[in-house]
Amino acid sequence: MAQIMSTRKAVEQATRKSLQEMNVQVTDAHAAQNRAEREANSLKDSLKSLREVWTREVKDVKDTMKQTEEKSKIDIVAAVSTGLASLTIGRDPCPADSTG
């Protein structure tokens, strides 16, 4: 009878120890899961922010390119107009020597 009681006591202690270890493992697993979910959400937010910044920067670059292109066209038109005007001014449309 004493042997059965000591065996029972040993089994109960081993069971309690195993149960305690399992509870620690479950707690650790929950902590790891929560940490992973927080990191995933953080990465998702960072990616969304980077995408928004990239989209805004691409739009700014396109707008700048368009403005530069429009300014270049205006400069070219002005240069051509100035060049034509100087050619017209440089030539006398009615030369005095041509009549005689």
C-alpha positions in Angstrom: 0.0 0.0 0.0 2.8 2.4 0.8 4.4 1.6 -2.6 1.1 2.4 -4.4 0.8 5.7 -2.5 4.4 6.7 -3.3 3.8 5.8 -7.0 0.6 7.8 -7.0 2.4 10.8 -5.4 5.2 10.5 -8.0 2.7 10.3 -10.9 0.8 13.4 -9.5 4.1 15.4 -9.2 5.1 14.4 -12.7 1.7 15.3 -14.1 1.7 18.7 -12.3 5.2 19.4 -13.6 4.2 18.4 -17.2 1.0 20.5 -16.9 3.0 23.5 -15.7 5.5 23.1 -18.5 2.7 22.9 -21.1 1.1 26.1 -19.6 4.4 27.9 -20.0 4.7 26.7 -23.6 1.1 27.9 -24.3 1.9 31.3 -22.8 5.1 31.6 -24.8 3.2 30.6 -28.0 0.5 33.2 -27.4 3.2 35.9 -26.7 5.0 34.9 -29.9 1.8 35.0 -31.9 0.9 38.4 -30.5 4.4 39.7 -31.3 4.2 38.3 -34.9 0.8 39.9 -35.4 2.1 43.3 -34.2 5.1 43.0 -36.5 2.9 42.0 -39.4 0.6 45.0 -38.9 3.6 47.3 -38.5 5.1 46.0 -41.7 1.8 46.4 -43.5 1.4 50.0 -42.3 5.0 50.8 -43.4 4.5 49.3 -46.8 1.2 51.3 -47.2 3.1 54.5 -46.2 5.9 53.8 -48.6 3.5 53.1 -51.4 1.7 56.4 -50.7 5.0 58.3 -50.6 6.2 56.6 -53.8 2.9 57.4 -55.6 3.1 61.1 -54.5 6.8 61.4 -55.6 6.1 59.8 -59.0 3.2 62.3 -59.5 5.5 65.2 -58.5 8.2 64.0 -61.0 5.6 63.7 -63.8 4.2 67.2 -63.0 7.8 68.7 -63.0 8.5 67.0 -66.3 5.3 68.4 -67.8 6.1 71.9 -66.5 9.6 71.7 -67.8 8.4 70.4 -71.2 5.8 73.3 -71.5 8.5 75.9 -70.5 10.8 74.4 -73.1 8.2 74.7 -75.8 7.5 78.3 -74.8 11.2 79.1 -74.8 11.6 77.5 -78.3 8.6 79.5 -79.7 10.0 82.7 -78.2 13.5 81.9 -79.6 12.1 81.2 -83.1 9.9 84.3 -83.0 12.9 86.4 -81.9 15.1 84.8 -84.6 12.5 85.5 -87.3 12.0 89.1 -86.1 15.7 89.7 -86.2 15.9 88.3 -89.7 13.1 90.6 -90.8 14.7 93.6 -89.1 18.1 92.7 -90.6 16.7 92.8 -94.1 15.3 95.8 -95.7 12.0 94.8 -97.4 12.4 97.7 -99.9 16.0 98.2 -100.7 16.8 101.6 -102.1 19.4 100.2 -104.5 17.0 97.8 -106.2 15.2 100.6 -108.2 18.0 101.9 -110.0 
